[in-house]
């Protein structure tokens, strides 16, 4: 095996191990030692591929988002822009599940990031998650802006608004509800998207 093949193989093992750790526990700390041990590589090899913890976290989140959102509905131009953006936002909510699954996810997040003063490692992990979500929504808005559905400008306010809506909806999925959550969620997503497309 050539040196380049070994290097690619160890990078893949590292990303796979880190993604598996996050899949098992959203609050998992992606420490260099833990990820290297799980991947079966040395800490030096991990640092070669990912010199900082942020580089590792960003690469893992890019991998996760790429896997979850392979068939990105933003590119389905047979649908209006508002429907495509709602479908994209639904994909972000889908992994959280509903009811017990959503409660388990929020319990994990609460313990990892809210219940006690977060460590620098926990803060970095959370900010990496936030950057991943931000980047994905910003990309969708940029695609729509390139098509003329939005003005070409900094989308920071729109992204923040949509992230806030998604956070609220994901919490709502964990709470008891009388009516169909998915029906009210769809109405909320369309309201949010209509606000964004009308320019906040």
N, C-alpha and C positions, 0 to 999 in steps of 0.2 A: 504494500500500500504506500502510495506517495505521501510525502509530508503534508501536502495540501489536503489530501483525503483524510488524514488523521485529524488535522486541525478542524475541518468541517464536521467530522464525526463527533469530536468532543464538544464543539459548540452546540450541535444539535442535541446531544445528550444533556447538556447543561440546561438548555431551554425547555426540553421535555420534562426534566426533573423539576425545574422551578414551576412550570405550568401545572404539573401534577400536585405539587405542594399547595398551590393556591386553590386548585379545584377541590382538594380535600378539606382545606380550611382557609377561608377568605382572609382571616387574620394572621395567616402564617407569616413568620419572619423569614425573609429570604436572605438569611445570613450566608456569608461566603462558605463557611465550614459545612453548614447543613446542606446547601445546594450541591457543593462539590462532593460530599459524601453520598448523597442520593444519586448523583450522576456518575459516580465512580471515577472521578477525575481529581487531580490535585488542586489545591487552592491556587497554586501558581498558574495552572492551566486556565482556571476560571478567570483569574485576574488578567490573563493574556487576552482573552476574548472580551471581557467586560471589566475595564479598569476601575470602574466605580460601581457602587451598589445601585445608583440611579440608572446607569447604563444597562445593568442587568434587568432591573424592574421595567424599564421602558421597552426593552427588547421582548421580555416575556409578555407584557400587555399587548404589544403590537402583534405578537403571535396569537394570543388569545382572541383579540378582536378580529384578526384576519381569519381565524378558524370559525368564529361564531357568525361572522358577517361575510361569508364567502360570496354568496350571490346577492350582492349589495343592491337593494331595490331602488336606490337613487338613480341607477342607470336605465331603469325600465321606462323608456320614454313613451310607452303606450299608455301610461297613466299620467294624470295631471300632477304638477309639482306638489300640491298639498297632500295628495294620496301617497306619493312616493316618500315624502318626508315623514308622514305618520307611520308608514310601514317600517321605515328605518328606526324610528323611535320605539316601535313595538319590539323590534329585535333586541334593543338594549334591555327592555323590561323582561323579555321572555326567560332568560336564565334564572331570574330571581324566583320564578314560580309564583304560586298563590297559596294562601293559607299556611299550613304547617311548614312547607318549604320556605316560604317568604319569612316566616317568624324565625326559623333557624338561621337564615342568612342575616337577618337584622340583629339577632342575639349575638352572633359571631362578630359582626361589625361593631356593635355596642361595646362588647368586652374588649375588642382590640383597639378601638379609637376613642371611646367616650368615657367608659366606666372609671378609668384611672388616668392620671396625667400620662399622655403618650410619650414614649421614649423617642429619641431621635430616629431610631430604626422604624418604629411604628408610624411616625410622622412622615418619613420618607416613603414608606409603603403606601400610605393613604394618598399622598400627593402624586405618586406615580399612577395610582388608579384614576385620580381626578384628571391628570394630564391625558391619559389614554381616552377617557370619555370626552374630554374637551376637544381633543384632536379629531376624533371621529365625527362629532357634530359639526365642527368647523369645516371639515372636508365636505360634508353633505351640503352645507350652506354655500360653500364655494362653488360646487357643481351647479347648484341652482342659480347662483349669481352669474356664472359663465353662460347659462342658458337665457338670462334676462329676467328670471323670476324674482330676483332680489337685486338691490343696488350693489355695485362692486365697492365694498368698503370693509373696514374692520368689523367683524361679526361678533366681537366680544360680548356686547350686551345681549344679543340674540342667543349666543351659546350659553351664557350664564342663566338666562331665563329658562331655556329648555332643560338645562341640567337641574334647575330647581324644581321644575314641573316633574321631571323623571324621578327625582328623589322623593317628592311628595307621593307620587303614584306608587312607588315601590314600598313605601311605608304603609300606604293604604291597603296594599295587597296583604300585609301581615296582620291587619286589624280585623275584628269581626265586622261583618257587613250584612245588611238586610237584603239589599238589591244585588243585581248582577254587577260585580266589580268590573268585569270586562266591558259591559255596556257603558257604564259611567266613565271608565277609563278611556274608551274610544272617543266619547264626547269631549272629554278634557283634552285629549291629544289634538283633536281637530280644532278646538278653541285656541290652544297654544300655537299651533301651526298657522292658523289664520292670523293671529296677532303678529307673528314673526314675518309672514309674507306681506302683511300690510305695513310693515316697518314699525318697530317699537319706538 
